[in-house]
Amino acid sequence: MKSVLGVQGILRITEHNFREVLSPEKLVFAIQNGLARPLRVCNMVVDVGLDAIMALLGGCQGSPTVGGTVMSPATTVDLAVKQMRITDQSTPTAPAAGDTALEGTPVWTGDVLGGGDSTLTVTYPGTGQVKFSTLIPAPDLDGVTLTEEGLFTYNDKLVARTTFSKPKTTAFALQLDHTLTLTRV
């Protein structure tokens, strides 16, 4: 029996008027009752992201190189996702496997440690899944059209990137949920 693994990333951007990141159940309820509007886009897990996943699974044994950095068991934590960065880059190019950075300068950062503009929460919604969520409150980034998003590790390596177009006004908050799924293909 042959088993091949595949990785897929989805970014869901949801407009709503709540003050916190909604749980999956509350988000579904809000969407079904017209209290939230989602936009769903696929992303690309870039080559460095694939290398990071494999290095994490191997515990960084054997000195794997991830994005030009030689890793060791002592530096394994550096490969965990720490930030979600969002830009307003004018017409960014589509994600490519060799991407190592976002094209634009971040206008919003969700950070696991709370050091960004908002906290980035990490959950595990199902087998083989990890979800990174952050919230841009209603009053922030009024008039900005958001166009690009990426997940970055503690040692600043780009794991996944996507492009989209989403105008932001003070009329709503934006919840960004970036889910990575590892599946058998």
Buried (B, 14 or more C-beta within 10 A) or exposed (E): EEEEEEBBBBBBBBBBEBEEBBEEEBBEEBBEEEBBEBBEBEBBBBBBBBBBBBBBEEEBEEEBEBBEBEBBEEBBEBBBBBBBBBBBBEEBEEBEEEBEEBBBEBBBBBBBEEEBBBBBBEBEEEEBBBBBBBBBBBEBBEEBEBBBBBBBBBBEBBBBBBBBEBEBEEEBBBBBBBBBBBEEE
